Amino acid sequence: MRKIKYQNWIYEVINETSPRPSPTGEGDFSPPLVGEGDGSINSPQRGGVSAVDPEIEKQVRKALARLSEKEKIFIEEFYYQGRSYKEISAILKINLKQSEYLHRRATFKLRNLLAGFVERKFKIKVDRVSPEKSVKHRKSVFACIICQNPKQKEIEKVISSKKDFQTWGVVLKKLKNEFKLHIKAPQILIGHMKHRS
């Protein structure tokens, strides 16, 4: 039997840790029902669990904490509250295209942040994409070198410390020396700061 690569695990991990409205409709939430042979990563056929696994929930929450404020809001509203792109765009005061981009970027980050855990827990090989290993024609914007760095917050402080009279060269040099980040174009820094929150 040919092995099929499981591509959409990130959406299931997020969805399977999302609360669902209770059957009574009284506004309280019940845990999602997983592991009922539905083909999901938590189904028995995939060696999964029969209820929300606390380890999965912990890892997802840990990964969510590493997202920017706008990304967290998007994931919360889309996956946990069930809101549409249009509704989320109104909440965040962004257009639909930006909302779509925010969704892609947030799920890409979550995929990278959860990759190691998913490989260990579910024995699924996860392809990680970074700027150096980006596939031809794939937009490297999803693999922000700053967002993928474990010292993202410290890097953002350095970027924010730039004075109006300074050139970006000073900041680029500081990032290279302190964080071993080899960024040549200040547009990467500007773009990151614009879209991070």
C-alpha positions as CSV (number, residue, x, y, z in Angstrom):
1,M,0.0,0.0,0.0
2,R,1.3,3.4,-1.0
3,K,2.1,5.8,1.9
4,I,0.1,9.0,1.6
5,K,1.6,12.1,3.0
6,Y,-0.7,13.9,5.4
7,Q,-0.7,17.6,4.4
8,N,-3.3,19.3,6.5
9,W,-2.4,18.3,10.0
10,I,-2.0,21.9,11.2
11,Y,-5.7,22.6,10.6
12,E,-6.7,19.5,12.4
13,V,-4.5,20.2,15.4
14,I,-6.0,23.7,15.7
15,N,-9.5,22.5,15.1
16,E,-9.2,19.6,17.5
17,T,-8.2,21.9,20.4
18,S,-11.0,24.3,19.6
19,P,-14.1,24.4,21.9
20,R,-17.4,23.5,20.2
21,P,-20.8,24.8,21.2
22,S,-22.6,22.3,23.5
23,P,-25.5,20.3,22.1
24,T,-27.8,22.1,24.5
25,G,-27.1,25.4,22.8
26,E,-26.9,27.2,26.2
27,G,-23.7,29.0,25.3
28,D,-21.3,26.8,27.2
29,F,-18.6,24.8,25.4
30,S,-17.9,21.1,25.3
31,P,-14.6,19.6,24.2
32,P,-14.3,18.5,20.6
33,L,-15.1,15.0,19.9
34,V,-12.1,13.3,18.3
35,G,-10.9,9.8,17.7
36,E,-14.1,8.4,16.3
37,G,-12.7,7.0,13.1
38,D,-13.0,10.2,11.1
39,G,-9.5,10.0,9.6
40,S,-8.2,12.8,11.6
41,I,-4.8,12.8,13.3
42,N,-6.5,11.7,16.5
43,S,-8.5,8.9,15.0
44,P,-7.6,5.3,16.1
45,Q,-6.4,4.5,12.6
46,R,-3.6,7.1,13.1
47,G,-2.7,5.9,16.6
48,G,-4.5,8.9,18.1
49,V,-6.4,9.5,21.3
50,S,-10.1,9.3,22.2
51,A,-10.5,12.7,23.8
52,V,-8.6,16.0,23.7
53,D,-5.1,15.2,24.5
54,P,-3.7,17.6,27.2
55,E,-0.3,17.3,25.6
56,I,-1.7,18.5,22.2
57,E,-3.6,21.3,23.9
58,K,-0.4,22.4,25.8
59,Q,1.7,22.4,22.6
60,V,-0.9,24.3,20.6
61,R,-1.2,27.0,23.4
62,K,2.6,27.3,23.6
63,A,2.8,27.8,19.8
64,L,-0.1,30.3,19.8
65,A,1.7,32.4,22.5
66,R,4.6,32.9,20.0
67,L,2.3,34.5,17.3
68,S,1.9,38.2,16.9
69,E,-1.1,39.9,18.5
70,K,-3.0,40.1,15.2
71,E,-2.2,36.5,14.3
72,K,-3.5,35.4,17.8
73,I,-6.7,37.3,17.3
74,F,-7.2,35.9,13.8
75,I,-6.7,32.3,15.0
76,E,-8.9,32.8,18.0
77,E,-11.7,34.4,16.0
78,F,-11.5,32.0,13.0
79,Y,-10.9,28.6,14.7
80,Y,-12.3,29.2,18.2
81,Q,-15.2,31.6,17.5
82,G,-16.0,30.5,14.0
83,R,-16.0,34.0,12.5
84,S,-15.6,34.6,8.8
85,Y,-12.8,36.4,7.0
86,K,-15.1,39.4,6.6
87,E,-16.0,39.5,10.3
88,I,-12.3,39.2,11.3
89,S,-11.3,41.9,8.8
90,A,-13.8,44.3,10.5
91,I,-12.5,43.4,14.0
92,L,-8.8,43.9,13.0
93,K,-9.6,46.9,10.7
94,I,-7.9,45.3,7.7
95,N,-9.1,44.3,4.2
96,L,-10.0,40.8,3.1
97,K,-6.7,40.2,1.3
98,Q,-4.8,41.2,4.4
99,S,-7.0,38.8,6.4
100,E,-6.2,35.9,4.0
101,Y,-2.5,36.7,4.2
102,L,-2.6,36.9,8.0
103,H,-4.3,33.5,8.1
104,R,-1.7,31.9,5.8
105,R,1.2,33.5,7.8
106,A,-0.2,32.4,11.2
107,T,-0.9,28.8,10.1
108,F,2.6,28.7,8.5
109,K,4.2,29.8,11.7
110,L,2.1,27.3,13.8
111,R,3.1,24.6,11.4
112,N,6.8,25.3,11.9
113,L,6.4,25.8,15.7
114,L,4.5,22.5,16.1
115,A,6.5,20.4,13.5
116,G,8.8,18.7,16.0
117,F,6.0,17.8,18.3
118,V,3.8,16.4,15.5
119,E,6.7,14.3,14.1
120,R,7.3,12.8,17.6
121,K,3.6,12.3,18.5
122,F,2.0,11.3,15.3
123,K,5.0,10.0,13.3
124,I,4.2,12.4,10.4
125,K,7.1,13.8,8.5
126,V,6.7,17.6,8.4
127,D,8.4,19.7,5.7
128,R,9.8,22.9,7.2
129,V,10.3,25.8,4.9
130,S,12.8,28.5,5.6
131,P,14.1,31.3,3.3
132,E,17.2,29.2,2.5
133,K,15.2,26.2,1.6
134,S,12.2,27.8,0.0
135,V,10.7,25.9,-2.9
136,K,11.0,27.7,-6.3
137,H,8.0,29.9,-6.9
138,R,6.9,29.7,-3.3
139,K,6.5,33.1,-1.7
140,S,9.3,33.3,0.9
141,V,7.2,35.9,2.7
142,F,5.7,33.0,4.7
143,A,9.2,32.1,6.0
144,C,10.1,35.3,7.7
145,I,13.6,34.9,9.1
146,I,12.7,37.1,12.1
147,C,9.4,35.3,12.9
148,Q,11.2,31.9,12.9
149,N,13.9,33.1,15.2
150,P,13.5,32.1,18.9
151,K,14.7,35.5,19.9
152,Q,12.0,37.3,17.9
153,K,11.0,39.7,20.6
154,E,14.6,40.8,21.3
155,I,15.2,41.3,17.6
156,E,12.1,43.5,17.4
157,K,13.4,45.6,20.2
158,V,16.6,46.3,18.3
159,I,14.6,47.1,15.1
160,S,12.3,49.5,17.1
161,S,15.3,51.2,18.7
162,K,16.3,52.7,15.3
163,K,16.3,56.5,15.5
164,D,14.9,58.6,12.6
165,F,18.4,60.1,11.9
166,Q,20.1,56.6,11.8
167,T,20.5,54.5,8.7
168,W,19.2,50.9,8.5
169,G,22.8,49.8,8.2
170,V,23.3,50.4,11.9
171,V,20.4,48.1,12.8
172,L,21.4,45.4,10.2
173,K,25.0,45.4,11.6
174,K,23.6,45.0,15.2
175,L,21.3,42.2,14.2
176,K,24.3,40.4,12.5
177,N,26.6,40.8,15.5
178,E,24.1,40.1,18.2
179,F,21.8,37.5,16.6
180,K,23.8,36.1,13.7
181,L,21.1,37.4,11.3
182,H,22.4,38.1,7.8
183,I,19.8,40.4,6.4
184,K,20.9,42.7,3.6
185,A,17.6,44.5,2.8
186,P,16.0,46.8,5.3
187,Q,12.7,46.1,3.6
188,I,12.6,42.7,5.4
189,L,12.8,44.6,8.8
190,I,10.2,47.1,7.7
191,G,7.9,44.5,6.4
192,H,8.2,42.3,9.5
193,M,7.5,45.2,11.8
194,K,4.5,46.3,9.7
195,H,2.8,42.9,9.6
196,R,3.8,41.4,13.0
197,S,1.0,42.9,15.0
